Amino acid sequence: MPGEAEAADSPDELADATRDIADVPAVEVIGAAVVHLMSAAAVKCGLADDPATQTDLDEARKLITSLAGLVTAAAPEISDSHARPFRDGLRSLQLAFREASVVPDPIGKGPGEKWTGPVT
């Protein structure tokens, strides 16, 4: 039955999952969030299988701006070797957004540029 598996979770299983999360380094949690935001933004920018039905630049703007805030805030806390690919991916998405826009934002006013500076 639907929901039966959730109800069967024991307190021990919940404690094990909590301990597993506690063992994950912060950079991995941040990286997972970055990857999810990047993937969703890429789809919304039309970089997926069916751009005709999946492109939604309003949603992409929100995702890219959130991603820019996360990457900018996390960069000083994680090593440059982790932050650099995040910034590169973010910049690629910002450029893809600009290319997909029928009416481009002024330089410095695109999604996330408040946090990253102008992207051209």
ZAKE-10624 format. One record per residue (C-alpha): residue in one letter; chain; z, y, x. Coordinates in steps of 0.25 Angstrom, whole numbers, plus 5000, padded with zeros to 4 digits. Each point is the difference from the previous one (the first is absolute). Example, Ala and Ser with C-alpha at 12.3 -4.5 7.8 and 13.67 -1.06 7.14 Angstrom:
<kolkols>
(A; A; (5031; 4982; 5049))
(S; A; (4998; 5014; 5006))
</kolkols>
This chain:
<kolkols>
(M; A; (5000; 5000; 5000))
(P; A; (4998; 5014; 5005))
(G; A; (5012; 5006; 5006))
(E; A; (5006; 4987; 5002))
(A; A; (4999; 5000; 5015))
(E; A; (5007; 5014; 5001))
(A; A; (5011; 4995; 4992))
(A; A; (5002; 4987; 5009))
(D; A; (5002; 5009; 5012))
(S; A; (5014; 4997; 5005))
(P; A; (5010; 5010; 5006))
(D; A; (4998; 4992; 5014))
(E; A; (4985; 5002; 4999))
(L; A; (5002; 5015; 4997))
(A; A; (5009; 5001; 5012))
(D; A; (4990; 4993; 5009))
(A; A; (4989; 5010; 4996))
(T; A; (5009; 5012; 5002))
(R; A; (5004; 4994; 5014))
(D; A; (4985; 4999; 5003))
(I; A; (4997; 5014; 4997))
(A; A; (5012; 5004; 5008))
(D; A; (4994; 4993; 5012))
(V; A; (4986; 5008; 4999))
(P; A; (4999; 5012; 5010))
(A; A; (4998; 5013; 4994))
(V; A; (4986; 5002; 5006))
(E; A; (4995; 4988; 4993))
(V; A; (5005; 5005; 4987))
(I; A; (4994; 5013; 5002))
(G; A; (4987; 4993; 5005))
(A; A; (4999; 4992; 4987))
(A; A; (5002; 5013; 4992))
(V; A; (4989; 5007; 5008))
(V; A; (4991; 4988; 4998))
(H; A; (5002; 4999; 4985))
(L; A; (4997; 5015; 4999))
(M; A; (4988; 5000; 5009))
(S; A; (4994; 4988; 4992))
(A; A; (5002; 5006; 4987))
(A; A; (4994; 5014; 5005))
(A; A; (4988; 4993; 5005))
(V; A; (4997; 4993; 4987))
(K; A; (5002; 5013; 4993))
(C; A; (4991; 5007; 5009))
(G; A; (4989; 4990; 4997))
(L; A; (5001; 4992; 5013))
(A; A; (5001; 4987; 4992))
(D; A; (4991; 4990; 4993))
(D; A; (4997; 5007; 4988))
(P; A; (5001; 5015; 5002))
(A; A; (4993; 5004; 4987))
(T; A; (5012; 4995; 4993))
(Q; A; (5011; 5001; 5010))
(T; A; (4999; 5014; 5005))
(D; A; (5010; 5010; 4995))
(L; A; (5001; 5012; 5010))
(D; A; (5012; 5006; 4992))
(E; A; (5008; 4987; 5003))
(A; A; (4995; 4999; 5014))
(R; A; (5005; 5015; 5003))
(K; A; (5014; 4995; 4995))
(L; A; (5000; 4988; 5009))
(I; A; (4994; 5007; 5012))
(T; A; (5010; 5012; 4999))
(S; A; (5012; 4990; 4999))
(L; A; (4994; 4992; 5012))
(A; A; (4999; 5013; 5008))
(G; A; (5015; 5003; 4997))
(L; A; (5005; 4986; 5004))
(V; A; (4992; 5000; 5012))
(T; A; (5004; 5014; 5005))
(A; A; (5014; 4997; 4997))
(A; A; (5001; 4987; 5006))
(A; A; (4992; 5003; 5013))
(P; A; (5011; 5006; 5008))
(E; A; (5009; 4988; 4996))
(I; A; (4990; 4989; 5004))
(S; A; (4993; 4998; 5013))
(D; A; (4987; 5007; 5002))
(S; A; (4993; 4986; 5001))
(H; A; (5004; 4998; 4986))
(A; A; (4998; 5014; 4995))
(R; A; (4986; 5002; 5006))
(P; A; (4992; 4989; 4992))
(F; A; (5007; 5006; 4987))
(R; A; (4995; 5014; 5003))
(D; A; (4986; 4995; 5003))
(G; A; (5000; 4992; 4987))
(L; A; (5005; 5012; 4993))
(R; A; (4989; 5009; 5006))
(S; A; (4989; 4990; 4996))
(L; A; (5005; 5001; 4986))
(Q; A; (5001; 5015; 5000))
(L; A; (4985; 5000; 5005))
(A; A; (4996; 4990; 4990))
(F; A; (5006; 5008; 4989))
(R; A; (4993; 5012; 5004))
(E; A; (4987; 4993; 5001))
(A; A; (5002; 4994; 4986))
(S; A; (5003; 5013; 4993))
(V; A; (4989; 5007; 4993))
(V; A; (5007; 5014; 5002))
(P; A; (5007; 4999; 5013))
(D; A; (5014; 5006; 5002))
(P; A; (5000; 5012; 5010))
(I; A; (5004; 4996; 5014))
(G; A; (5015; 4998; 5001))
(K; A; (5002; 4998; 4985))
(G; A; (4995; 4986; 4999))
(P; A; (5010; 4988; 4997))
(G; A; (5011; 4999; 5010))
(E; A; (4995; 5012; 5008))
(K; A; (5013; 5008; 4997))
(W; A; (5007; 4989; 5009))
(T; A; (4989; 4997; 5010))
(G; A; (4992; 5013; 5002))
(P; A; (4985; 5002; 4997))
(V; A; (4991; 4988; 5001))
(T; A; (4986; 5002; 5002))
</kolkols>
